[in-house]
Amino acid sequence: MKLLKDDLSSLRQRLEHVSNSWSVDHYNSLITFYIQLIPRLMKVDRCTIFLKDPLMESLVSMYGTGLENNVLKVPLEGSIVGRVLLAKQSIVVNNLDGKSGHHLLTDEQTGFLSRNTLCTPIKSVTDSSVLGVIQLLNTQETDSFTEDSQNELEEIAGYLSISIESILLNTKIISIAHAFDDEVSRLECDVLRDGHFIAESSAMRKVLDLVQVLRDTPVNVLIQGENGTGKELVARMIHNSGGKENRPFVPVNCACLPEALVESEFFGHEKGAFTGAVKSRKGRFEEAKGGSLFLDEIGEMTPMVQPKFLRAIQEQEGSRLGSNVIIPYDVRLISATNCDLSQKVAQGDFREDLFFRLFSVELEIPPLRDRKEDIVPLALSFLKETNLKFSKNVRGFEPRLLVLFEEYQWPGNVRQLLKEVERLVALTKNDMQMQIKTCSRELQGFAGENIERLSVETVDSYALPEQVKNLEKSLIQKAMKKTAGNKTQAAGLLHITRQGLLKKIKRYQIARSLEGC
């Protein structure tokens, strides 16, 4: 696991290096440099570089002598640069002032008088396409363009094409880097599954996405959610993904601290500071230096300690009980609560200034009943772990039991589901499947009241591998149906690659069932 995390971290750093090293602005500056250099080399009055519009209906120039931030659009039909692009050959036209054409409109837009022009295509170095056109203009009749001028400009255009191809390549590389970065994020999420943070549902995917955003931003975070939803696990994910996995993560349950010991717990004390203080002790703020301080059930923090706690957050410093020595702190606060802190503020039970200082970003974990897609994958994951923990080989769940799991409301959330699976494994013999009759009283009572809804078709096998297979087949079919058979979009919904989806479709031989999608 450690090696995989290190590999993902290294890959992410390389992708960031790619994105940071390639800047479109650098290449824009390079083309601007050509605009400034060519007139001096060729001894002309004006130079403009036109690039193809993506729709191929016109040429667009954002680079030109005196053009500044103006943008020129030239049609492919009826213009000299358009003829050059289509013919893929240079054109010299002298004495333009006596001829009609689109150049008259351009002169009107720019205030420039065009008399002689030389246009050369910028040909791709990788294929036979034309990327754009270089146009040179002179205002004096005597400054005509010659064959030598054409040869010289064509040579310059060859070098310029390399720069323009680099722009296109750069854009593609950045796009690929971002796509790989998304894949790395998904891999990191998959790595976290060993911590039971299953994210098949869109609601939990959003939570993971926010965790990934927070990894490089050391802001204070408030995690809200019912008991048992995994708030501490999410807090550890934020801590670890921020590159601080080797730094301290100090959890404190504010609801379990006796009021008389709260201040000593957070800020520490010196020997003799109070009765029973037989030796000096660091506070939680000191212990978490350089890392994260996780404050679980922050809403239960006693009002007595809130003012000093506020100062510690504001100033990032404090002192132990019995000492005047100021100790600097360097901690990231990650708080969690199952109550409405803003309501506590309104009731006067929680300081408003502390509320606003406590966090910059709020993250809410939905209850298990609101993310039913996660229930079966979580149960399968818990079964695998519990089999190992108890040295057992329970085969899996009977079908009705999985339906019961999905229908039940789980007031205790993920923690309750884990305990239920542990109970079932403990009460089920090896090589047997778990059944409703060995569930806890709560689930058996719910099953009795909803017996008709729990009826399902019988299949040949309900062993763990078979159930994983059935689950994957079901999810693939749902995704394909939702995307009307578009495999790329379906792979996106499933958070796997398109190639991975095709392999699973072939492996499970479900192509026929998708024909109607």
C-alpha positions as CSV (number, residue, x, y, z in Angstrom):
1,M,0.0,0.0,0.0
2,K,2.8,2.4,0.9
3,L,4.6,1.7,-2.4
4,L,1.4,2.3,-4.4
5,K,0.8,5.6,-2.6
6,D,4.4,6.6,-3.3
7,D,4.1,5.7,-7.0
8,L,0.9,7.7,-7.3
9,S,2.5,10.7,-5.6
10,S,5.5,10.5,-7.9
11,L,3.2,10.2,-10.9
12,R,1.2,13.2,-9.8
13,Q,4.4,15.3,-9.4
14,R,5.5,14.4,-12.9
15,L,2.2,15.4,-14.4
16,E,2.3,18.7,-12.5
17,H,5.8,19.2,-13.9
18,V,4.5,18.6,-17.4
19,S,1.7,21.1,-17.0
20,N,3.9,23.7,-15.4
21,S,6.8,23.3,-17.8
22,W,4.6,23.8,-20.9
23,S,3.0,27.2,-21.1
24,V,1.0,28.4,-24.1
25,D,2.1,32.0,-23.1
26,H,5.7,31.0,-23.8
27,Y,4.9,30.1,-27.4
28,N,2.6,33.1,-27.9
29,S,5.6,35.2,-26.9
30,L,7.8,33.2,-29.4
31,I,5.3,34.0,-32.2
32,T,5.2,37.6,-31.2
33,F,9.0,37.6,-31.3
34,Y,8.7,36.4,-35.0
35,I,6.4,39.3,-35.7
36,Q,9.0,41.7,-34.4
37,L,11.9,40.0,-36.0
38,I,10.7,39.3,-39.5
39,P,10.2,42.9,-40.5
40,R,13.8,43.7,-39.5
41,L,15.1,40.7,-41.4
42,M,13.0,41.2,-44.5
43,K,13.1,45.0,-44.4
44,V,9.3,45.3,-44.7
45,D,6.7,47.6,-43.2
46,R,4.3,45.0,-41.8
47,C,4.1,41.3,-40.8
48,T,1.0,39.4,-39.9
49,I,0.6,35.8,-38.9
50,F,-2.8,34.2,-39.6
51,L,-3.9,30.9,-38.0
52,K,-6.7,28.7,-39.1
53,D,-10.1,29.1,-37.4
54,P,-11.2,25.7,-35.9
55,L,-14.3,25.8,-38.1
56,M,-12.2,26.4,-41.2
57,E,-14.4,29.2,-42.4
58,S,-11.8,31.9,-41.9
59,L,-8.3,32.7,-41.0
60,V,-7.7,34.5,-37.7
61,S,-4.8,36.7,-36.8
62,M,-3.9,37.7,-33.2
63,Y,-0.3,38.5,-34.2
64,G,0.7,41.4,-36.3
65,T,2.8,44.5,-36.5
66,G,0.8,47.3,-34.8
67,L,-2.1,44.9,-34.3
68,E,-1.7,44.9,-30.5
69,N,-4.8,43.2,-29.0
70,N,-7.0,43.5,-32.1
71,V,-8.0,40.4,-34.0
72,L,-8.3,40.2,-37.8
73,K,-10.5,37.7,-39.5
74,V,-10.0,37.0,-43.2
75,P,-12.3,34.8,-45.2
76,L,-10.9,31.9,-47.2
77,E,-12.8,33.0,-50.3
78,G,-11.9,36.4,-51.8
79,S,-8.7,37.0,-50.0
80,I,-5.0,36.6,-50.9
81,V,-4.2,34.8,-47.7
82,G,-7.2,32.5,-48.2
83,R,-5.9,31.6,-51.7
84,V,-2.4,30.8,-50.2
85,L,-4.0,28.5,-47.6
86,L,-6.1,26.6,-50.1
87,A,-3.3,26.4,-52.8
88,K,-0.6,25.7,-50.2
89,Q,1.8,27.8,-52.3
90,S,3.3,31.3,-51.8
91,I,1.8,34.2,-53.7
92,V,3.4,37.6,-54.5
93,V,1.1,40.5,-55.5
94,N,2.6,43.9,-56.2
95,N,0.7,47.2,-56.9
96,L,-2.3,46.2,-54.7
97,D,-3.5,49.8,-54.5
98,G,-5.0,49.5,-58.0
99,K,-6.8,46.2,-57.3
100,S,-10.0,45.3,-55.5
101,G,-10.1,42.7,-52.8
102,H,-10.4,42.0,-49.1
103,H,-7.2,43.9,-48.4
104,L,-9.1,47.1,-48.8
105,L,-11.4,46.2,-45.9
106,T,-8.4,45.2,-43.8
107,D,-6.6,48.5,-44.6
108,E,-9.8,50.3,-43.4
109,Q,-9.8,48.4,-40.2
110,T,-6.1,48.9,-39.4
111,G,-5.5,52.3,-41.0
112,F,-2.7,50.7,-43.1
113,L,-2.1,51.3,-46.9
114,S,-1.2,48.0,-48.6
115,R,0.7,48.3,-51.9
116,N,2.8,45.1,-52.2
117,T,2.3,41.8,-50.4
118,L,4.0,38.4,-50.1
119,C,2.1,35.5,-48.5
120,T,3.6,32.2,-47.6
121,P,1.9,29.1,-46.1
122,I,3.0,27.8,-42.8
123,K,3.1,24.0,-43.5
124,S,2.8,21.4,-40.9
125,V,6.1,19.5,-40.2
126,T,4.1,16.3,-39.5
127,D,1.7,16.1,-42.5
128,S,0.6,18.0,-45.6
129,S,-1.8,20.3,-43.9
130,V,-1.3,24.1,-43.7
131,L,-1.4,25.7,-40.2
132,G,-1.6,29.3,-41.3
133,V,-0.2,32.0,-43.4
134,I,2.6,34.7,-43.0
135,Q,1.7,37.9,-44.8
136,L,4.3,40.7,-45.5
137,L,3.1,44.1,-46.6
138,N,4.9,47.2,-47.9
139,T,3.4,50.7,-48.4
140,Q,5.8,52.0,-51.0
141,E,5.4,51.1,-54.7
142,T,9.1,50.7,-55.1
143,D,9.4,48.1,-52.3
144,S,8.3,45.2,-54.5
145,F,8.6,41.6,-53.4
146,T,10.9,39.3,-55.5
147,E,11.5,35.6,-55.8
148,D,14.4,35.9,-53.4
149,S,12.0,37.4,-50.9
150,Q,9.7,34.5,-51.3
151,N,12.5,31.9,-50.8
152,E,13.7,33.7,-47.7
153,L,10.2,33.9,-46.2
154,E,9.5,30.2,-47.0
155,E,12.6,29.3,-45.0
156,I,11.4,31.4,-42.1
157,A,8.0,29.8,-42.3
158,G,9.6,26.4,-41.9
159,Y,11.0,27.3,-38.6
160,L,7.8,29.1,-37.5
161,S,5.8,25.9,-38.3
162,I,7.8,24.1,-35.6
163,S,6.8,26.7,-33.0
164,I,3.1,26.5,-34.0
165,E,3.1,22.7,-34.0
166,S,4.6,23.0,-30.5
167,I,1.6,25.1,-29.4
168,L,-0.8,22.4,-30.6
169,L,1.4,19.7,-29.1
170,N,1.5,21.6,-25.8
171,T,-2.3,21.9,-25.7
172,K,-2.6,18.2,-26.3
173,I,0.0,17.3,-23.7
174,I,-1.7,19.5,-21.0
175,S,-5.0,17.9,-21.9
176,I,-3.5,14.4,-21.6
177,A,-1.7,15.4,-18.3
178,H,-5.0,16.6,-16.8
179,A,-6.7,13.4,-18.0
180,F,-4.0,11.3,-16.4
181,D,-4.2,13.5,-13.3
182,D,-7.9,12.6,-13.0
183,E,-7.0,8.9,-13.4
184,V,-4.4,9.2,-10.7
185,S,-7.0,10.8,-8.4
186,R,-9.3,7.9,-9.1
187,L,-6.5,5.4,-8.4
188,E,-5.9,7.2,-5.1
189,C,-9.6,6.9,-4.3
190,D,-9.3,3.2,-5.1
191,V,-6.3,2.9,-2.8
192,L,-8.5,4.4,0.0
193,R,-10.9,1.5,-0.3
194,D,-8.8,-0.4,2.1
195,G,-9.9,2.2,4.6
196,H,-13.6,1.3,3.7
197,F,-14.2,4.6,2.0
198,I,-16.2,3.1,-0.9
199,A,-17.3,5.7,-3.4
200,E,-19.6,4.1,-6.0
201,S,-22.3,6.7,-5.5
202,S,-22.2,10.2,-7.0
203,A,-22.6,11.7,-3.6
204,M,-19.4,10.1,-2.3
205,R,-17.6,10.8,-5.5
206,K,-18.3,14.5,-4.9
207,V,-16.8,14.1,-1.4
208,L,-13.7,12.5,-2.9
209,D,-13.4,15.2,-5.5
210,L,-13.4,17.8,-2.7
211,V,-10.8,15.8,-0.8
212,Q,-8.6,15.9,-3.8
213,V,-9.0,19.6,-4.2
214,L,-8.1,20.2,-0.5
215,R,-4.9,18.1,-0.8
216,D,-2.8,21.0,-1.9
217,T,-4.6,23.7,0.1
218,P,-3.8,23.6,3.8
219,V,-7.0,25.4,4.8
220,N,-9.0,24.5,8.0
221,V,-11.9,22.1,7.2
222,L,-15.2,21.3,8.9
223,I,-16.6,17.8,8.2
224,Q,-20.3,17.4,8.9
225,G,-22.2,14.2,9.0
226,E,-24.2,11.8,11.1
227,N,-22.4,9.4,13.5
228,G,-20.8,6.5,11.8
229,T,-20.5,8.1,8.4
230,G,-16.7,8.0,8.5
231,K,-15.8,11.6,9.4
232,E,-12.5,10.7,10.9
233,L,-11.6,8.5,7.9
234,V,-12.2,11.5,5.6
235,A,-10.1,13.7,7.9
236,R,-7.2,11.2,7.6
237,M,-7.7,11.2,3.9
238,I,-7.4,15.0,3.8
239,H,-4.3,14.8,6.0
240,N,-2.6,12.1,4.0
241,S,-3.4,13.5,0.6
242,G,-1.9,16.8,1.7
243,G,1.5,15.2,1.7
244,K,1.6,15.0,5.5
245,E,1.1,11.2,5.9
246,N,4.5,11.1,7.7
247,R,3.5,14.0,10.0
248,P,1.4,13.8,13.1
249,F,-2.3,13.3,12.9
250,V,-3.7,14.0,16.4
251,P,-7.4,13.1,17.0
252,V,-9.3,14.5,19.9
253,N,-12.9,13.8,20.8
254,C,-14.2,17.0,22.4
255,A,-17.3,15.2,23.8
256,C,-15.2,12.8,25.9
257,L,-13.0,15.3,27.7
258,P,-13.9,16.2,31.3
259,E,-14.4,20.0,31.5
260,A,-11.6,20.3,34.2
261,L,-9.1,18.7,31.9
262,V,-10.0,20.3,28.5
263,E,-7.5,23.2,28.8
264,S,-4.6,21.0,29.9
265,E,-5.5,18.5,27.1
266,F,-5.2,21.1,24.3
267,F,-2.5,23.3,25.6
268,G,-0.5,21.1,28.0
269,H,0.8,21.9,31.5
270,E,4.0,22.3,33.4
271,K,4.9,20.2,36.4
272,G,3.0,21.4,39.5
273,A,0.5,23.5,37.6
274,F,-2.3,21.8,39.4
275,T,-2.9,18.9,41.8
276,G,-1.8,15.7,40.1
277,A,0.5,17.4,37.6
278,V,3.5,15.4,38.6
279,K,5.4,16.1,35.3
280,S,5.2,18.4,32.3
281,R,3.1,17.4,29.4
282,K,2.6,18.6,25.8
283,G,-0.8,19.7,24.7
284,R,-2.5,18.4,21.6
285,F,-1.6,21.6,19.7
286,E,2.1,20.9,20.3
287,E,1.8,17.2,19.5
288,A,0.2,18.0,16.1
289,K,2.9,20.5,15.1
290,G,3.6,20.3,11.4
291,G,0.6,18.0,10.9
292,S,-3.2,18.0,11.5
293,L,-5.3,18.3,14.7
294,F,-8.6,16.5,14.3
295,L,-11.3,17.8,16.5
296,D,-14.1,15.3,16.6
297,E,-17.5,16.5,18.0
298,I,-16.3,20.1,18.0
299,G,-19.8,21.3,18.9
300,E,-19.4,19.7,22.3
301,M,-16.4,21.9,23.2
302,T,-16.9,23.5,26.6
303,P,-17.6,27.3,26.6
304,M,-14.8,27.7,29.2
305,V,-12.0,26.8,26.8
306,Q,-13.4,28.4,23.6
307,P,-11.8,31.9,24.1
308,K,-8.3,30.4,24.6
309,F,-8.9,28.0,21.7
310,L,-9.9,30.9,19.5
311,R,-6.6,32.7,20.3
312,A,-4.6,29.6,19.5
313,I,-6.2,29.4,16.1
314,Q,-5.8,33.1,15.4
315,E,-2.3,33.5,16.6
316,Q,-1.0,30.0,16.0
317,E,0.6,30.1,19.4
318,G,-0.3,29.5,23.1
319,S,1.2,28.5,26.5
320,R,1.0,25.6,28.8
321,L,-0.9,25.8,32.1
322,G,1.5,27.0,34.7
323,S,3.8,28.8,32.2
324,N,4.1,32.1,30.5
325,V,6.3,30.8,27.7
326,I,4.7,31.3,24.3
327,I,4.8,28.2,22.2
328,P,4.3,28.6,18.4
329,Y,1.9,26.2,16.7
330,D,1.9,25.0,13.1
331,V,-1.2,22.8,12.7
332,R,-4.0,22.3,10.3
333,L,-7.4,22.1,11.9
334,I,-9.8,19.5,10.7
335,S,-13.0,19.5,12.7
336,A,-16.0,17.3,12.7
337,T,-19.5,17.4,14.1
338,N,-22.9,15.7,13.8
339,C,-24.8,18.8,14.9
340,D,-25.7,22.1,13.3
341,L,-23.0,24.5,14.6
342,S,-24.7,27.6,13.2
343,Q,-27.8,26.7,15.3
344,K,-25.5,26.3,18.4
345,V,-24.2,29.8,17.7
346,A,-27.7,31.2,17.5
347,Q,-28.5,29.5,20.8
348,G,-25.4,31.0,22.4
349,D,-23.8,27.6,23.0
350,F,-20.9,28.2,20.6
351,R,-18.9,31.4,20.1
352,E,-19.7,33.1,16.7
353,D,-16.1,34.3,16.3
354,L,-14.7,30.8,16.9
355,F,-17.3,29.4,14.4
356,F,-16.0,31.7,11.7
357,R,-12.3,31.0,12.6
358,L,-12.7,27.3,12.8
359,F,-12.9,26.4,9.1
360,S,-12.7,27.9,5.6
361,V,-14.2,24.9,3.8
362,E,-17.2,22.8,4.8
363,L,-17.5,19.2,3.7
364,E,-20.7,17.2,4.3
365,I,-20.7,13.4,4.2
366,P,-24.2,12.0,3.3
367,P,-25.7,9.3,5.4
368,L,-25.6,5.7,4.1
369,R,-29.3,5.7,3.4
370,D,-28.8,8.4,0.8
371,R,-26.0,6.5,-1.1
372,K,-27.5,3.1,-1.6
373,E,-25.0,2.3,-4.4
374,D,-22.3,2.1,-1.7
375,I,-24.0,-0.4,0.5
376,V,-23.3,-3.7,-1.3
377,P,-19.7,-2.8,-2.2
378,L,-19.1,-1.8,1.4
379,A,-20.7,-5.0,2.6
380,L,-18.5,-7.1,0.3
381,S,-15.4,-5.2,1.4
382,F,-16.3,-5.7,5.1
383,L,-16.9,-9.4,4.4
384,K,-13.5,-9.9,2.9
385,E,-11.8,-8.1,5.8
386,T,-13.8,-9.8,8.5
387,N,-13.1,-13.3,7.0
388,L,-9.4,-12.4,7.4
389,K,-9.8,-10.9,10.8
390,F,-11.7,-14.0,12.2
391,S,-9.7,-16.5,10.1
392,K,-13.0,-17.8,8.5
393,N,-14.2,-18.6,5.0
394,V,-17.8,-17.4,4.9
395,R,-18.9,-17.7,1.2
396,G,-21.1,-14.6,0.9
397,F,-24.6,-13.2,1.3
398,E,-27.8,-14.8,0.4
399,P,-29.6,-12.7,-2.2
400,R,-32.4,-11.5,0.1
401,L,-29.9,-10.4,2.6
402,L,-28.3,-8.0,0.1
403,V,-31.7,-6.6,-0.8
404,L,-32.4,-6.1,2.9
405,F,-29.1,-4.2,3.3
406,E,-30.1,-1.9,0.4
407,E,-33.6,-1.4,1.8
408,Y,-32.7,-0.8,5.4
409,Q,-32.1,2.8,6.5
410,W,-28.9,2.2,8.6
411,P,-29.4,4.8,11.3
412,G,-25.8,3.9,12.5
413,N,-24.5,4.4,9.0
414,V,-21.2,2.7,7.9
415,R,-20.2,1.8,11.4
416,Q,-23.5,-0.1,11.9
417,L,-23.1,-1.9,8.6
418,L,-19.6,-3.1,9.6
419,K,-20.8,-4.4,13.0
420,E,-23.7,-6.2,11.2
421,V,-21.3,-7.9,8.8
422,E,-19.0,-8.9,11.7
423,R,-22.0,-10.4,13.5
424,L,-23.0,-12.3,10.5
425,V,-19.6,-13.7,9.8
426,A,-19.2,-14.7,13.5
427,L,-22.5,-16.6,13.4
428,T,-22.1,-18.3,10.0
429,K,-20.2,-21.5,9.4
430,N,-17.3,-21.7,6.9
431,D,-18.3,-22.3,3.3
432,M,-21.9,-21.2,4.1
433,Q,-23.6,-18.1,3.0
434,M,-24.9,-15.5,5.5
435,Q,-28.7,-15.3,6.0
436,I,-31.3,-12.9,7.4
437,K,-32.1,-15.2,10.3
438,T,-28.7,-14.5,11.9
439,C,-29.0,-10.7,11.5
440,S,-29.5,-8.4,14.5
441,R,-33.0,-7.8,15.9
442,E,-33.2,-4.5,14.2
443,L,-32.7,-5.9,10.7
444,Q,-34.8,-9.0,11.4
445,G,-37.7,-6.8,12.5
446,F,-37.3,-4.6,9.4
447,A,-37.2,-7.8,7.2
448,G,-40.4,-9.1,8.8
449,E,-42.2,-5.9,8.0
450,N,-41.0,-5.8,4.4
451,I,-40.9,-9.4,3.5
452,E,-42.5,-9.0,0.0
453,R,-40.0,-6.3,-1.0
454,L,-37.1,-8.6,-0.2
455,S,-38.0,-11.4,-2.6
456,V,-35.4,-11.8,-5.4
457,E,-34.7,-14.4,-8.1
458,T,-32.5,-17.3,-7.2
459,V,-29.2,-17.8,-9.0
460,D,-26.7,-20.7,-8.9
461,S,-24.1,-19.2,-6.7
462,Y,-23.8,-16.4,-4.1
463,A,-20.1,-16.8,-3.3
464,L,-18.2,-13.6,-2.9
465,P,-16.5,-13.7,-6.4
466,E,-19.8,-14.4,-8.1
467,Q,-21.5,-11.6,-6.3
468,V,-18.7,-9.2,-7.3
469,K,-19.2,-10.3,-10.9
470,N,-22.9,-9.9,-10.7
471,L,-22.5,-6.4,-9.2
472,E,-20.1,-5.3,-11.9
473,K,-22.3,-6.7,-14.6
474,S,-25.3,-4.9,-13.2
475,L,-23.4,-1.6,-12.9
476,I,-22.1,-1.9,-16.5
477,Q,-25.6,-2.5,-17.8
478,K,-27.0,0.4,-15.9
479,A,-24.2,2.7,-17.1
480,M,-24.6,1.6,-20.7
481,K,-28.4,2.1,-20.6
482,K,-28.0,5.6,-19.1
483,T,-25.5,6.6,-21.8
484,A,-27.5,5.0,-24.6
485,G,-24.7,2.6,-25.3
486,N,-21.9,5.2,-25.4
487,K,-19.0,3.2,-24.0
488,T,-16.8,6.3,-23.4
489,Q,-19.5,8.0,-21.3
490,A,-20.3,4.8,-19.6
491,A,-16.7,4.3,-18.6
492,G,-16.7,7.8,-17.2
493,L,-19.8,7.0,-15.0
494,L,-18.1,3.8,-13.8
495,H,-14.8,5.7,-13.2
496,I,-12.8,3.2,-15.3
497,T,-11.0,3.6,-18.6
498,R,-12.9,2.8,-21.8
499,Q,-10.4,-0.1,-22.5
500,G,-11.1,-1.4,-19.0
501,L,-14.9,-1.3,-19.7
502,L,-14.4,-3.2,-23.0
503,K,-12.4,-5.9,-21.2
504,K,-15.1,-6.4,-18.6
505,I,-17.9,-6.5,-21.3
506,K,-15.9,-9.2,-23.0
507,R,-14.9,-11.1,-19.8
508,Y,-18.5,-11.2,-18.5
509,Q,-19.9,-11.9,-22.0
510,I,-22.6,-9.3,-21.6
511,A,-22.4,-7.8,-25.2
512,R,-25.7,-9.4,-26.2
513,S,-27.5,-7.9,-23.3
514,L,-26.3,-4.5,-24.3
515,E,-27.6,-4.7,-27.9
516,G,-30.8,-2.9,-27.0
517,C,-29.0,0.0,-25.3
